[in-house]
């Protein structure tokens, strides 16, 4: 994960996973709406997954 993507995952998590597919984007957006921390964790997990 690059530094720019990690920064995007912390600031606005859905932007960091936009290229990972519709499911990852929708789940991260939903978790970000529920709370900022779950959204950040989901974005980091999706970005570190191969």
PQR file with spaces between the fields and no chain letter, atoms N, CA, C, O and H, PARSE charges and radii, in Angstrom:
ATOM       1  N    UNK     1       0.859   -1.162    0.000 -0.4000 1.5000
ATOM       2  CA   UNK     1       0.000    0.000    0.000 -0.0000 2.0000
ATOM       3  C    UNK     1       0.907    1.227    0.000  0.5500 1.7000
ATOM       4  O    UNK     1       1.833    1.330    0.805 -0.5500 1.4000
ATOM       5  N    UNK     2       0.635    2.132   -0.893 -0.4000 1.5000
ATOM       6  CA   UNK     2       1.454    3.341   -1.002 -0.0000 2.0000
ATOM       7  C    UNK     2       1.064    4.345    0.083  0.5500 1.7000
ATOM       8  O    UNK     2       0.011    4.234    0.711 -0.5500 1.4000
ATOM       9  H    UNK     2      -0.117    2.049   -1.547  0.4000 1.0000
ATOM      10  N    UNK     3       1.924    5.304    0.281 -0.4000 1.5000
ATOM      11  CA   UNK     3       1.674    6.337    1.301 -0.0000 2.0000
ATOM      12  C    UNK     3       0.446    7.173    0.953  0.5500 1.7000
ATOM      13  O    UNK     3      -0.324    7.549    1.837 -0.5500 1.4000
ATOM      14  H    UNK     3       2.779    5.394   -0.229  0.4000 1.0000
ATOM      15  N    UNK     4       0.266    7.461   -0.325 -0.4000 1.5000
ATOM      16  CA   UNK     4      -0.888    8.256   -0.750 -0.0000 2.0000
ATOM      17  C    UNK     4      -2.192    7.496   -0.506  0.5500 1.7000
ATOM      18  O    UNK     4      -3.179    8.083   -0.064 -0.5500 1.4000
ATOM      19  H    UNK     4       0.892    7.155   -1.043  0.4000 1.0000
ATOM      20  N    UNK     5      -2.198    6.207   -0.788 -0.4000 1.5000
ATOM      21  CA   UNK     5      -3.400    5.397   -0.567 -0.0000 2.0000
ATOM      22  C    UNK     5      -3.685    5.258    0.928  0.5500 1.7000
ATOM      23  O    UNK     5      -4.847    5.271    1.336 -0.5500 1.4000
ATOM      24  H    UNK     5      -1.396    5.730   -1.147  0.4000 1.0000
ATOM      25  N    UNK     6      -2.648    5.127    1.744 -0.4000 1.5000
ATOM      26  CA   UNK     6      -2.836    5.043    3.191 -0.0000 2.0000
ATOM      27  C    UNK     6      -3.403    6.353    3.739  0.5500 1.7000
ATOM      28  O    UNK     6      -4.266    6.344    4.617 -0.5500 1.4000
ATOM      29  H    UNK     6      -1.704    5.117    1.413  0.4000 1.0000
ATOM      30  N    UNK     7      -2.921    7.459    3.225 -0.4000 1.5000
ATOM      31  CA   UNK     7      -3.441    8.760    3.638 -0.0000 2.0000
ATOM      32  C    UNK     7      -4.900    8.926    3.220  0.5500 1.7000
ATOM      33  O    UNK     7      -5.711    9.455    3.979 -0.5500 1.4000
ATOM      34  H    UNK     7      -2.220    7.467    2.512  0.4000 1.0000
ATOM      35  N    UNK     8      -5.229    8.475    2.018 -0.4000 1.5000
ATOM      36  CA   UNK     8      -6.618    8.530    1.560 -0.0000 2.0000
ATOM      37  C    UNK     8      -7.511    7.631    2.398  0.5500 1.7000
ATOM      38  O    UNK     8      -8.669    7.966    2.647 -0.5500 1.4000
ATOM      39  H    UNK     8      -4.570    8.044    1.401  0.4000 1.0000
ATOM      40  N    UNK     9      -6.983    6.484    2.838 -0.4000 1.5000
ATOM      41  CA   UNK     9      -7.764    5.569    3.675 -0.0000 2.0000
ATOM      42  C    UNK     9      -8.093    6.194    5.021  0.5500 1.7000
ATOM      43  O    UNK     9      -9.140    5.906    5.600 -0.5500 1.4000
ATOM      44  H    UNK     9      -6.042    6.212    2.636  0.4000 1.0000
ATOM      45  N    UNK    10      -7.218    7.035    5.519 -0.4000 1.5000
ATOM      46  CA   UNK    10      -7.467    7.676    6.810 -0.0000 2.0000
ATOM      47  C    UNK    10      -8.371    8.892    6.659  0.5500 1.7000
ATOM      48  O    UNK    10      -9.249    9.116    7.492 -0.5500 1.4000
ATOM      49  H    UNK    10      -6.367    7.269    5.049  0.4000 1.0000
ATOM      50  N    UNK    11      -8.167    9.679    5.606 -0.4000 1.5000
ATOM      51  CA   UNK    11      -8.949   10.906    5.442 -0.0000 2.0000
ATOM      52  C    UNK    11     -10.361   10.620    4.927  0.5500 1.7000
ATOM      53  O    UNK    11     -11.340   11.071    5.521 -0.5500 1.4000
ATOM      54  H    UNK    11      -7.454    9.497    4.929  0.4000 1.0000
ATOM      55  N    UNK    12     -10.471    9.880    3.835 -0.4000 1.5000
ATOM      56  CA   UNK    12     -11.777    9.545    3.260 -0.0000 2.0000
ATOM      57  C    UNK    12     -11.727    8.119    2.726  0.5500 1.7000
ATOM      58  O    UNK    12     -11.358    7.907    1.571 -0.5500 1.4000
ATOM      59  H    UNK    12      -9.676    9.513    3.351  0.4000 1.0000
ATOM      60  N    UNK    13     -12.088    7.146    3.544 -0.4000 1.5000
ATOM      61  CA   UNK    13     -11.897    5.730    3.219 -0.0000 2.0000
ATOM      62  C    UNK    13     -12.487    5.249    1.884  0.5500 1.7000
ATOM      63  O    UNK    13     -11.826    4.458    1.211 -0.5500 1.4000
ATOM      64  H    UNK    13     -12.387    7.318    4.482  0.4000 1.0000
ATOM      65  N    UNK    14     -13.684    5.672    1.459 -0.4000 1.5000
ATOM      66  CA   UNK    14     -14.195    5.140    0.190 -0.0000 2.0000
ATOM      67  C    UNK    14     -13.337    5.490   -1.029  0.5500 1.7000
ATOM      68  O    UNK    14     -13.295    4.717   -1.986 -0.5500 1.4000
ATOM      69  H    UNK    14     -14.221    6.314    2.006  0.4000 1.0000
ATOM      70  N    UNK    15     -12.661    6.624   -1.014 -0.4000 1.5000
ATOM      71  CA   UNK    15     -11.795    6.992   -2.134 -0.0000 2.0000
ATOM      72  C    UNK    15     -10.632    6.015   -2.259  0.5500 1.7000
ATOM      73  O    UNK    15     -10.175    5.739   -3.369 -0.5500 1.4000
ATOM      74  H    UNK    15     -12.695    7.252   -0.236  0.4000 1.0000
ATOM      75  N    UNK    16     -10.149    5.491   -1.142 -0.4000 1.5000
ATOM      76  CA   UNK    16      -8.997    4.591   -1.159 -0.0000 2.0000
ATOM      77  C    UNK    16      -9.327    3.236   -1.780  0.5500 1.7000
ATOM      78  O    UNK    16      -8.421    2.543   -2.245 -0.5500 1.4000
ATOM      79  H    UNK    16     -10.520    5.715   -0.240  0.4000 1.0000
ATOM      80  N    UNK    17     -10.596    2.844   -1.800 -0.4000 1.5000
ATOM      81  CA   UNK    17     -10.952    1.516   -2.320 -0.0000 2.0000
ATOM      82  C    UNK    17     -11.775    1.597   -3.603  0.5500 1.7000
ATOM      83  O    UNK    17     -12.410    0.614   -3.985 -0.5500 1.4000
ATOM      84  H    UNK    17     -11.331    3.406   -1.422  0.4000 1.0000
ATOM      85  N    UNK    18     -11.775    2.727   -4.263 -0.4000 1.5000
ATOM      86  CA   UNK    18     -12.629    2.904   -5.440 -0.0000 2.0000
ATOM      87  C    UNK    18     -12.245    1.953   -6.580  0.5500 1.7000
ATOM      88  O    UNK    18     -13.099    1.592   -7.389 -0.5500 1.4000
ATOM      89  H    UNK    18     -11.259    3.525   -3.953  0.4000 1.0000
ATOM      90  N    UNK    19     -10.990    1.549   -6.655 -0.4000 1.5000
ATOM      91  CA   UNK    19     -10.559    0.656   -7.729 -0.0000 2.0000
ATOM      92  C    UNK    19     -10.607   -0.817   -7.331  0.5500 1.7000
ATOM      93  O    UNK    19     -10.196   -1.671   -8.117 -0.5500 1.4000
ATOM      94  H    UNK    19     -10.295    1.842   -5.998  0.4000 1.0000
ATOM      95  N    UNK    20     -11.091   -1.134   -6.152 -0.4000 1.5000
ATOM      96  CA   UNK    20     -11.160   -2.517   -5.676 -0.0000 2.0000
ATOM      97  C    UNK    20     -12.469   -3.204   -6.033  0.5500 1.7000
ATOM      98  O    UNK    20     -12.619   -4.402   -5.791 -0.5500 1.4000
ATOM      99  H    UNK    20     -11.425   -0.441   -5.514  0.4000 1.0000
ATOM     100  N    UNK    21     -13.409   -2.479   -6.596 -0.4000 1.5000
ATOM     101  CA   UNK    21     -14.672   -3.078   -6.998 -0.0000 2.0000
ATOM     102  C    UNK    21     -15.849   -2.441   -6.288  0.5500 1.7000
ATOM     103  O    UNK    21     -15.696   -1.705   -5.314 -0.5500 1.4000
ATOM     104  H    UNK    21     -13.287   -1.506   -6.793  0.4000 1.0000
ATOM     105  N    UNK    22     -17.019   -2.744   -6.801 -0.4000 1.5000
ATOM     106  CA   UNK    22     -18.246   -2.141   -6.286 -0.0000 2.0000
ATOM     107  C    UNK    22     -18.562   -2.613   -4.864  0.5500 1.7000
ATOM     108  O    UNK    22     -19.027   -1.824   -4.041 -0.5500 1.4000
ATOM     109  H    UNK    22     -17.143   -3.343   -7.593  0.4000 1.0000
ATOM     110  N    UNK    23     -18.317   -3.875   -4.574 -0.4000 1.5000
ATOM     111  CA   UNK    23     -18.612   -4.409   -3.246 -0.0000 2.0000
ATOM     112  C    UNK    23     -17.759   -3.786   -2.166  0.5500 1.7000
ATOM     113  O    UNK    23     -18.257   -3.433   -1.097 -0.5500 1.4000
ATOM     114  H    UNK    23     -17.939   -4.516   -5.242  0.4000 1.0000
ATOM     115  N    UNK    24     -16.476   -3.649   -2.441 -0.4000 1.5000
ATOM     116  CA   UNK    24     -15.568   -3.044   -1.467 -0.0000 2.0000
ATOM     117  C    UNK    24     -15.926   -1.578   -1.256  0.5500 1.7000
ATOM     118  O    UNK    24     -15.910   -1.085   -0.129 -0.5500 1.4000
ATOM     119  H    UNK    24     -16.072   -3.936   -3.310  0.4000 1.0000
ATOM     120  N    UNK    25     -16.245   -0.892   -2.334 -0.4000 1.5000
ATOM     121  CA   UNK    25     -16.616    0.518   -2.231 -0.0000 2.0000
ATOM     122  C    UNK    25     -17.910    0.682   -1.432  0.5500 1.7000
ATOM     123  O    UNK    25     -17.997    1.555   -0.568 -0.5500 1.4000
ATOM     124  H    UNK    25     -16.258   -1.292   -3.250  0.4000 1.0000
ATOM     125  N    UNK    26     -18.914   -0.152   -1.715 -0.4000 1.5000
ATOM     126  CA   UNK    26     -20.193   -0.045   -1.018 -0.0000 2.0000
ATOM     127  C    UNK    26     -20.048   -0.379    0.468  0.5500 1.7000
ATOM     128  O    UNK    26     -20.616    0.305    1.319 -0.5500 1.4000
ATOM     129  H    UNK    26     -18.843   -0.861   -2.417  0.4000 1.0000
ATOM     130  N    UNK    27     -19.297   -1.418    0.771 -0.4000 1.5000
ATOM     131  CA   UNK    27     -19.117   -1.801    2.173 -0.0000 2.0000
ATOM     132  C    UNK    27     -18.344   -0.735    2.939  0.5500 1.7000
ATOM     133  O    UNK    27     -18.698   -0.403    4.071 -0.5500 1.4000
ATOM     134  H    UNK    27     -18.836   -1.974    0.079  0.4000 1.0000
ATOM     135  N    UNK    28     -17.308   -0.207    2.338 -0.4000 1.5000
ATOM     136  CA   UNK    28     -16.522    0.831    2.999 -0.0000 2.0000
ATOM     137  C    UNK    28     -17.347    2.104    3.191  0.5500 1.7000
ATOM     138  O    UNK    28     -17.248    2.758    4.230 -0.5500 1.4000
ATOM     139  H    UNK    28     -17.021   -0.477    1.419  0.4000 1.0000
ATOM     140  N    UNK    29     -18.154    2.453    2.203 -0.4000 1.5000
ATOM     141  CA   UNK    29     -19.020    3.630    2.331 -0.0000 2.0000
ATOM     142  C    UNK    29     -20.037    3.434    3.444  0.5500 1.7000
ATOM     143  O    UNK    29     -20.273    4.345    4.237 -0.5500 1.4000
ATOM     144  H    UNK    29     -18.235    1.923    1.359  0.4000 1.0000
ATOM     145  N    UNK    30     -20.637    2.260    3.509 -0.4000 1.5000
ATOM     146  CA   UNK    30     -21.616    1.964    4.549 -0.0000 2.0000
ATOM     147  C    UNK    30     -20.981    2.015    5.937  0.5500 1.7000
ATOM     148  O    UNK    30     -21.559    2.572    6.870 -0.5500 1.4000
ATOM     149  H    UNK    30     -20.446    1.519    2.865  0.4000 1.0000
ATOM     150  N    UNK    31     -19.790    1.430    6.068 -0.4000 1.5000
ATOM     151  CA   UNK    31     -19.120    1.451    7.365 -0.0000 2.0000
ATOM     152  C    UNK    31     -18.654    2.854    7.741  0.5500 1.7000
ATOM     153  O    UNK    31     -18.642    3.208    8.920 -0.5500 1.4000
ATOM     154  H    UNK    31     -19.321    0.977    5.310  0.4000 1.0000
ATOM     155  N    UNK    32     -18.272    3.650    6.751 -0.4000 1.5000
ATOM     156  CA   UNK    32     -17.876    5.029    7.032 -0.0000 2.0000
ATOM     157  C    UNK    32     -19.076    5.847    7.494  0.5500 1.7000
ATOM     158  O    UNK    32     -18.939    6.708    8.364 -0.5500 1.4000
ATOM     159  H    UNK    32     -18.281    3.363    5.794  0.4000 1.0000
ATOM     160  N    UNK    33     -20.236    5.591    6.931 -0.4000 1.5000
ATOM     161  CA   UNK    33     -21.446    6.295    7.379 -0.0000 2.0000
ATOM     162  C    UNK    33     -21.826    5.880    8.799  0.5500 1.7000
ATOM     163  O    UNK    33     -22.349    6.685    9.569 -0.5500 1.4000
ATOM     164  H    UNK    33     -20.347    4.892    6.225  0.4000 1.0000
ATOM     165  N    UNK    34     -21.558    4.614    9.142 -0.4000 1.5000
ATOM     166  CA   UNK    34     -21.859    4.135   10.490 -0.0000 2.0000
ATOM     167  C    UNK    34     -20.879    4.695   11.515  0.5500 1.7000
ATOM     168  O    UNK    34     -21.229    4.902   12.677 -0.5500 1.4000
ATOM     169  H    UNK    34     -21.133    3.959    8.517  0.4000 1.0000
ATOM     170  N    UNK    35     -19.674    4.932   11.080 -0.4000 1.5000
ATOM     171  CA   UNK    35     -18.646    5.470   11.969 -0.0000 2.0000
ATOM     172  C    UNK    35     -17.342    5.578   11.218  0.5500 1.7000
ATOM     173  O    UNK    35     -17.073    4.788   10.313 -0.5500 1.4000
ATOM     174  H    UNK    35     -19.390    4.764   10.137  0.4000 1.0000
ATOM     175  N    UNK    36     -16.539    6.540   11.584 -0.4000 1.5000
ATOM     176  CA   UNK    36     -15.308    6.791   10.835 -0.0000 2.0000
ATOM     177  C    UNK    36     -14.297    5.669   11.027  0.5500 1.7000
ATOM     178  O    UNK    36     -13.658    5.251   10.061 -0.5500 1.4000
ATOM     179  H    UNK    36     -16.758    7.181   12.319  0.4000 1.0000
ATOM     180  N    UNK    37     -14.138    5.176   12.242 -0.4000 1.5000
ATOM     181  CA   UNK    37     -13.133    4.149   12.530 -0.0000 2.0000
ATOM     182  C    UNK    37     -13.414    2.846   11.788  0.5500 1.7000
ATOM     183  O    UNK    37     -12.481    2.287   11.212 -0.5500 1.4000
ATOM     184  H    UNK    37     -14.656    5.516   13.026  0.4000 1.0000
ATOM     185  N    UNK    38     -14.649    2.325   11.765 -0.4000 1.5000
ATOM     186  CA   UNK    38     -14.886    1.101   10.985 -0.0000 2.0000
ATOM     187  C    UNK    38     -14.615    1.289    9.492  0.5500 1.7000
ATOM     188  O    UNK    38     -14.146    0.364    8.828 -0.5500 1.4000
ATOM     189  H    UNK    38     -15.407    2.779   12.233  0.4000 1.0000
ATOM     190  N    UNK    39     -14.900    2.451    8.972 -0.4000 1.5000
ATOM     191  CA   UNK    39     -14.614    2.726    7.567 -0.0000 2.0000
ATOM     192  C    UNK    39     -13.133    2.735    7.270  0.5500 1.7000
ATOM     193  O    UNK    39     -12.699    2.213    6.244 -0.5500 1.4000
ATOM     194  H    UNK    39     -15.281    3.202    9.511  0.4000 1.0000
ATOM     195  N    UNK    40     -12.355    3.323    8.158 -0.4000 1.5000
ATOM     196  CA   UNK    40     -10.899    3.353    7.988 -0.0000 2.0000
ATOM     197  C    UNK    40     -10.336    1.941    8.071  0.5500 1.7000
ATOM     198  O    UNK    40      -9.482    1.570    7.266 -0.5500 1.4000
ATOM     199  H    UNK    40     -12.708    3.747    8.992  0.4000 1.0000
ATOM     200  N    UNK    41     -10.797    1.156    9.022 -0.4000 1.5000
ATOM     201  CA   UNK    41     -10.316   -0.223    9.151 -0.0000 2.0000
ATOM     202  C    UNK    41     -10.655   -1.055    7.921  0.5500 1.7000
ATOM     203  O    UNK    41      -9.828   -1.836    7.452 -0.5500 1.4000
ATOM     204  H    UNK    41     -11.492    1.457    9.675  0.4000 1.0000
ATOM     205  N    UNK    42     -11.856   -0.893    7.401 -0.4000 1.5000
ATOM     206  CA   UNK    42     -12.239   -1.627    6.189 -0.0000 2.0000
ATOM     207  C    UNK    42     -11.387   -1.203    4.998  0.5500 1.7000
ATOM     208  O    UNK    42     -10.965   -2.048    4.209 -0.5500 1.4000
ATOM     209  H    UNK    42     -12.528   -0.258    7.782  0.4000 1.0000
ATOM     210  N    UNK    43     -11.132    0.083    4.862 -0.4000 1.5000
ATOM     211  CA   UNK    43     -10.308    0.566    3.752 -0.0000 2.0000
ATOM     212  C    UNK    43      -8.897    0.026    3.847  0.5500 1.7000
ATOM     213  O    UNK    43      -8.317   -0.367    2.835 -0.5500 1.4000
ATOM     214  H    UNK    43     -11.475    0.769    5.504  0.4000 1.0000
ATOM     215  N    UNK    44      -8.340    0.000    5.035 -0.4000 1.5000
ATOM     216  CA   UNK    44      -6.990   -0.535    5.208 -0.0000 2.0000
ATOM     217  C    UNK    44      -6.961   -2.024    4.915  0.5500 1.7000
ATOM     218  O    UNK    44      -6.024   -2.512    4.282 -0.5500 1.4000
ATOM     219  H    UNK    44      -8.811    0.320    5.857  0.4000 1.0000
ATOM     220  N    UNK    45      -7.974   -2.755    5.366 -0.4000 1.5000
ATOM     221  CA   UNK    45      -8.026   -4.195    5.096 -0.0000 2.0000
ATOM     222  C    UNK    45      -8.171   -4.488    3.610  0.5500 1.7000
ATOM     223  O    UNK    45      -7.506   -5.385    3.093 -0.5500 1.4000
ATOM     224  H    UNK    45      -8.735   -2.359    5.880  0.4000 1.0000
ATOM     225  N    UNK    46      -9.020   -3.754    2.920 -0.4000 1.5000
ATOM     226  CA   UNK    46      -9.187   -3.966    1.483 -0.0000 2.0000
ATOM     227  C    UNK    46      -7.916   -3.614    0.705  0.5500 1.7000
ATOM     228  O    UNK    46      -7.613   -4.251   -0.303 -0.5500 1.4000
ATOM     229  H    UNK    46      -9.561   -3.026    3.340  0.4000 1.0000
ATOM     230  N    UNK    47      -7.187   -2.621    1.158 -0.4000 1.5000
ATOM     231  CA   UNK    47      -5.979   -2.210    0.450 -0.0000 2.0000
ATOM     232  C    UNK    47      -4.795   -3.122    0.722  0.5500 1.7000
ATOM     233  O    UNK    47      -3.894   -3.204   -0.113 -0.5500 1.4000
ATOM     234  H    UNK    47      -7.433   -2.103    1.978  0.4000 1.0000
ATOM     235  N    UNK    48      -4.761   -3.794    1.832 -0.4000 1.5000
ATOM     236  CA   UNK    48      -3.648   -4.693    2.116 -0.0000 2.0000
ATOM     237  C    UNK    48      -3.903   -6.095    1.582  0.5500 1.7000
ATOM     238  O    UNK    48      -2.981   -6.908    1.525 -0.5500 1.4000
ATOM     239  H    UNK    48      -5.493   -3.727    2.510  0.4000 1.0000
ATOM     240  N    UNK    49      -5.128   -6.388    1.193 -0.4000 1.5000
ATOM     241  CA   UNK    49      -5.464   -7.689    0.630 -0.0000 2.0000
ATOM     242  C    UNK    49      -4.935   -7.793   -0.796  0.5500 1.7000
ATOM     243  O    UNK    49      -5.043   -6.843   -1.571 -0.5500 1.4000
ATOM     244  H    UNK    49      -5.877   -5.727    1.239  0.4000 1.0000
ATOM     245  N    UNK    50      -4.377   -8.919   -1.136 -0.4000 1.5000
ATOM     246  CA   UNK    50      -3.803   -9.121   -2.481 -0.0000 2.0000
ATOM     247  C    UNK    50      -4.865   -9.188   -3.532  0.5500 1.7000
ATOM     248  O    UNK    50      -4.556   -9.353   -4.712 -0.5500 1.4000
ATOM     249  H    UNK    50      -4.290   -9.691   -0.506  0.4000 1.0000
